[in-house]
Amino acid sequence: MTDGAVAAGSFTVWLGTIGPALRGEGESDVPCGTCTGCCTSSQFVLVTPSDTAARSVIPAELLFPAPFLPGSHLLPYDERGRCPMLGERGCTIYAERPMTCRTYDCRVFPAAGVPADKPAVAERAGRWEFDHPSAADVAAHDAVRAAGRWLAAHAGLLPEDVRPPHPTALAVLAVQVHEVFLAAAPPADADVVAAAVAARASRT
C-alpha cells in the first residue's frame, strides 16, 4: 500500500456488499476508524418511517418533513455543518443510526473514479486503496470506472428520473450499472449505451 492509504479490501468482496446495501437489503461495513467526514460535511440525513430505532432517540424537534417523501424526515446539520447527533467521541446514536448512515460508503468515489464534492469526504475517499487479488477484481473495477467516466460525460442522455444530480449519486449509479461496461467496450452509439444504462438502473 502507498503511504497514507487506508485498506478498502478486495474490490469484488466490497462490490458484493455494497450492492445489497444500496438496495436497502443490508448495510455497509465501512472501516471508518476515527473518520467523521460524512458527519461533518453539511449533509442532510434522511430518516424514513422504517427507522424506528433512530426516531426513538432523535429529538422530534430536530426533524422536518422530507420534500416529496411522505412520512420521511430530514435531520439537518448545525451551524458548523455537523450532524447534531455527533458528539466529541463520535456518533451518539450509532447503534440506532438511520439506514442512510448505515449504507453510506465513501469508497464509491474511488471505486468509480468520481471526485467527492465535500472536502472532508474527499480527503478520506482519496486515501482508500482497493486490493485486486484476481482478474475478476481488476475487470470489475475497470467496469465501474468506465461507468463513472461515461456517466460524467453523458448523464444528460439519461431519463430525468435516472440522471444523477450530484457526485455521490453519479458514483452510486456507476456501481449499480457497471455490468453494462463489463468485458467489451460499450457500443460507440451513446444513445444505445444510455438505453442500456437506464434499463440496468431500473432493475436496481
N, C-alpha and C positions, 0 to 999 in steps of 0.2 A: 504494500500500500504506500501511497505517496504521503509526504509529511502533512500532518493536519487532517488527513482523511478520516472519515468515520465509516466503518464497515456497514454496508447496506444489505449484505447477504447475497446468496445466489439469485441471479435475475429471474430464472424460471420459478424458483420457490416463491420469491416475492410476487411475481405475476399471478401465481396460483392463489395467493392470499388476497391480493388487492382486488381481484375481480369480484369475488363474492362480497367483499366489504362495500364496494361501490354499488352493488345491487341491494344492499341492506340485509345481506344474509350472514353477516359476521362483522368482525371488527379488525382493524389493522393492528398488528403487534409492532409498533414503532419503538425502536430503542432510543427514546428521546434523551435519556440521561437528564442533565440539568437544563436542557434547552427549553425555553418557553416562547420561542419565536412566534408561533401561531397564536399564542395567548396575549401577545403584546403588540400586535400589528393592526390595530384598529379594524378588527373584523367582527361582524355580527355573527352570533351563534344561533342557528335555527333550533328551536325546541318544539318538537312535534307532539301531538296528543299521546303517542306511544311512549314518550319519555316520562313515564310516571315517576320514576325514582328521582330524576332531575327536578321535576316540578315540585316534588315534596321538600326539596332543600333550597331551591332558588326562591328568594323573596318575590312574591307576586308583583310587587310594585316595580320591580326591575324589568319585567317583561312587557312588551307591547305587541299587538297583533301583527302577524306577518302578512304583507300585501299579497292578495291572490291565493292565499293558502289558509282556507277556513279552519279554525281550530288550532293552528300553529302560531307560535310567537317567536319573537326575536329577542335575544339577550344582547343589549348594546354594550359598547366599551366605554370606559370612563374618559376623563379629560386627558389622560396620558396614553390613551389607546390600548389600555389593558382591560382584559375581561374582569368584571367586578368580582368574580369568584376566584381570582388568582390571588393567593396570599404570598407572603415573603418566602415560604418554603415550597411553593408550587400550588397546584390546584387544590382548593379546599373541599371540592366535591368530587374528587377523582373517581371514587367508587360508584358514584351516581351520575357521572357526567353524561350529557346528551349524546345520542348516536352520532351527531355531526362531529363531535370531538373524537369519538371512538373510531371513526372511519377516516379522519383527516390524516394524510400521509404525504409529507413534502418530498418523499422520494419520487413522486410522479414527475417532478420537474426535471431532475437529471435523467430519469427514465426516458422522457420524451424529448429531451434536449430543449426544453422551453424555459426561459428565464423567469423566475418568480418576480412578481411586481411589488412585494413587500420586503424591504431591506433585511429585516431580522430573519424572515423565512429564507430569503435568497442566500444569506450567509450560511445557514445550516445546509440548505439544499446543495450549495456548491461544494460542500465537504463530503457528501455521500459518495461512496465508491462501491459499485456492484462487483461481485465475482461472476466470472463466466467459465465455470468448470467444464462445460461441454459445448459442442457445436450448437445445440438447441438454445443454450443461453445467448450465444452470440447472435443467432438468427432472430430470436425473439426481440432482443434489444435493438437490433438493426431495424426491425419492422416497426417497433414503437417510435423510434427516432424518425424513420421515414414518414410515419403518420403525422408526427409533430411538425415536420418540415412542410408536408403537403397542406395540412390544416392552416398553418401560419400564412401560407401563400394563397390558398384558395377557399378559405372559410366562407367567403361571400357567395360561393356557388351552392352552399347547403341551404336546405329549408330553414326558415327562421326559427322553428322550434328545436332544431338540432345545432344551429350555429353557436359556437362558444363565445360568450360575451366578454370573457376576461381570461388571463393566462392560466389560472387554475382550471377553469372549465376546458380550455384547449388541451392542457396536459392530460386531464382525465379522459377526455374524448379520444386522444391519441392512444391511450391504453385500451379503451373499450373497442376501438375499431382496428387495432393493429393487424388483425388477421387478414384484412384486405391487402396489406402490404407485405405479407409473408412470401417467401420463396422468390418468385419472379418479380420484376419491376411492374408497377401498375400500368394499365394502358395509357398511351400518350394523351388520349382524349380526356380532358379534365372533367367534362360532364359525365362521362362513364364512371370515372372514379368517384365523383360526388354522389352519384346514384348508389354505388356500392357502399360508400361510407354511410350514407343516410339509412340504407337498408340495415346495415350492421348495427348502427346506433339504435335503431328502433327495436332491436332484439335484446338490448342490454337492460 
